[in-house]
Structures are given as C-alpha cells and as structure tokens.
C-alpha cells in the first residue's frame, strides 16, 4: 500500500523531531519479525547505537524497538493499528504511538490498556522519558 501525501509529510516531520533526541536511533519502516510473522511500523525507535553501513544488511530484525509508531492513513483502520499494538506489546515493545494527522493528535500507549491523548502542547511519554513539542510534528 502506498502512503498518502499527509502520511508521508507527517512521518518526515516526526522522524526529524525524533532525530533531535540524541539518546535514540530512529528507523523508518523497519521490518520486525515477531512469532514468524513480519510487521512494519511506520517508525521504530531504539536506544542509541551506532549503525555500521559497511556490514551486511538485514531485511528483517528480531530485536524489538522500545517505541513503535503508526500513522493513521486511509489504508488502515484504528482497530487494525490497535491489534498491531497488542502484538508489539506482547513482543516487549515498551511504548506505541498512534499519530492522527487530520486531528493533529498523538495517542501514546504505554500498554494495550493505558493511553494518553495529546493534541496541544507537548507529547509526553513517561515510559521512555520523551517530551516532544507537537508543533515540531504538526504545523498550525
């Protein structure tokens, strides 16, 4: 499925904002292998580590990110994303974010049952100690 114009723009702005946080390494559309299935979050965030581009590449990774981010688009329903979040949490992902571009909102899930909505000010993910101004993601 092809990403939409808004999806692509929001993803680029979010990656740009996350790259400013030096304690993380950020990946776009990294394929995760979970229980012999593959999943491709829009953005994966890992604790900071060096990426050596001279080493052999991998098409799939088994190491789970600490944060998986999905951006809502016309290709997916919220229910589909929430079902993926349950899988990510079961695989020991610490936090999942649902980005809703049309609403200028970020919903931070720190478990399948615990979520917090941010549509003004700063996104706060206490689980990962992230504070991200929403104006770095969504332009008013």
Secondary structure, 3 states (H helix, E strand, C coil): CCCCHHHHHHHHHHHHHHHCCCCEEEEECCCEEECCEEECCCEEEEECCCCCCCCCCCCCECCCCCEEEEECCCCCCHHHHHHHHHHHHHCCCCEEEEEEHHHCEEEEEEECCEEEEECCCEEEECCCCEEEEHHHCCCC
